[in-house]
Amino acid sequence: MRTPFGTWIYLLLVICGGAWVLGLHTAWWQRGLAVAAVIGLSAADAAHTAIVSELRERAAHGLDSLSTWIRGPLAIAGGAWIAGLNLPATGRVTLAAAVLAVLLFERSMTAAAPVARGAR
């Protein structure tokens, strides 16, 4: 998250991912308002507004403190939420279980991989 615009977009996606997980529904113009706010914050940050730059640094630090396994799926779900794609609660639970199963499988495969030793 090196660029101000990228940080603000990623923060929007993660927050919207939380809204998707909670099953919140909004009208298209409300989601558009959130995107417009991010564009405005990015423009203010690019103009080196001190308070906005400070907020971006704190937001980036907060995002970095989240695990990649949480941040990534939330950002993807946030993109779906902004696009207006919603699932009922059972669909969200099923999708979360599938993501968790894939992550656990991937983690077990990397942990079980043998470590190559140098030849003597």
C-alpha positions as CSV (number, residue, x, y, z in Angstrom):
1,M,0.0,0.0,0.0
2,R,2.5,2.5,-1.2
3,T,0.2,4.9,-3.0
4,P,-2.4,7.1,-1.2
5,F,-5.1,6.1,-3.7
6,G,-4.4,2.4,-3.3
7,T,-4.6,2.6,0.5
8,W,-7.9,4.4,0.4
9,I,-9.4,1.9,-2.1
10,Y,-8.1,-1.1,-0.1
11,L,-9.6,0.4,3.1
12,L,-13.0,0.9,1.3
13,L,-12.9,-2.7,0.0
14,V,-12.1,-4.1,3.5
15,I,-14.8,-2.0,5.2
16,C,-17.4,-3.0,2.5
17,G,-16.3,-6.6,2.9
18,G,-17.4,-6.3,6.6
19,A,-20.7,-4.9,5.5
20,W,-21.1,-7.9,3.0
21,V,-20.3,-10.4,5.8
22,L,-22.9,-8.7,8.0
23,G,-25.5,-8.9,5.2
24,L,-26.1,-5.1,5.0
25,H,-28.0,-3.9,2.0
26,T,-27.8,-0.4,0.5
27,A,-29.0,1.3,-2.6
28,W,-26.6,1.8,-5.6
29,W,-26.3,5.5,-4.9
30,Q,-25.2,4.9,-1.3
31,R,-22.4,2.6,-2.5
32,G,-21.5,5.3,-5.1
33,L,-21.3,7.8,-2.3
34,A,-18.7,5.7,-0.5
35,V,-16.7,5.4,-3.7
36,A,-17.0,9.2,-4.2
37,A,-15.8,9.8,-0.6
38,V,-12.7,7.6,-1.3
39,I,-12.0,9.6,-4.5
40,G,-12.3,12.8,-2.5
41,L,-10.0,11.5,0.2
42,S,-7.5,10.4,-2.4
43,A,-7.5,13.9,-4.0
44,A,-7.1,15.6,-0.7
45,D,-4.3,13.2,0.2
46,A,-2.6,13.9,-3.2
47,A,-2.8,17.6,-2.4
48,H,-0.8,16.8,0.8
49,T,-3.5,17.8,3.3
50,A,-1.9,17.0,6.6
51,I,-4.9,15.5,8.4
52,V,-5.9,13.3,5.5
53,S,-2.3,12.1,5.1
54,E,-2.2,11.3,8.8
55,L,-5.5,9.4,8.5
56,R,-4.1,7.4,5.6
57,E,-1.0,6.4,7.5
58,R,-3.1,5.2,10.5
59,A,-5.5,3.4,8.1
60,A,-2.5,1.7,6.4
61,H,-1.1,0.7,9.7
62,G,-4.4,-0.7,10.8
63,L,-4.8,-2.7,7.5
64,D,-1.2,-4.0,7.9
65,S,-2.1,-5.2,11.4
66,L,-4.8,-7.5,10.0
67,S,-3.8,-10.9,8.8
68,T,-3.5,-11.4,5.1
69,W,-6.0,-14.3,5.4
70,I,-8.6,-11.8,6.7
71,R,-7.7,-8.8,4.6
72,G,-7.8,-10.5,1.3
73,P,-11.2,-12.3,1.5
74,L,-12.7,-9.1,3.0
75,A,-11.5,-7.0,0.1
76,I,-12.9,-9.5,-2.4
77,A,-16.2,-9.6,-0.6
78,G,-16.2,-5.8,-0.5
79,G,-15.9,-5.6,-4.2
80,A,-18.9,-7.9,-4.5
81,W,-20.8,-5.7,-2.1
82,I,-20.0,-2.6,-4.0
83,A,-21.1,-4.3,-7.2
84,G,-24.4,-5.2,-5.5
85,L,-23.9,-8.9,-5.2
86,N,-25.4,-10.2,-2.0
87,L,-26.1,-13.7,-0.7
88,P,-28.4,-14.9,2.0
89,A,-26.9,-15.8,5.4
90,T,-26.5,-19.5,4.5
91,G,-24.7,-18.5,1.3
92,R,-22.3,-16.3,3.2
93,V,-21.6,-19.0,5.8
94,T,-21.0,-21.6,3.0
95,L,-18.7,-19.3,1.2
96,A,-16.8,-18.5,4.4
97,A,-16.4,-22.3,5.1
98,A,-15.1,-22.9,1.6
99,V,-12.6,-20.1,1.9
100,L,-11.5,-21.4,5.3
101,A,-11.1,-25.0,3.9
102,V,-9.0,-23.8,1.0
103,L,-6.8,-21.7,3.3
104,L,-6.3,-24.6,5.7
105,F,-5.5,-26.9,2.9
106,E,-3.0,-24.4,1.4
107,R,-1.4,-23.9,4.8
108,S,-1.1,-27.6,5.5
109,M,0.5,-28.1,2.1
110,T,3.1,-25.5,2.7
111,A,3.8,-26.8,6.2
112,A,4.2,-30.4,4.9
113,A,6.6,-29.4,2.1
114,P,10.1,-30.9,2.8
115,V,12.9,-28.5,3.3
116,A,15.7,-29.0,0.8
117,R,19.2,-29.4,2.3
118,G,22.4,-28.4,0.5
119,A,24.5,-31.3,-0.9
120,R,27.9,-31.8,0.9
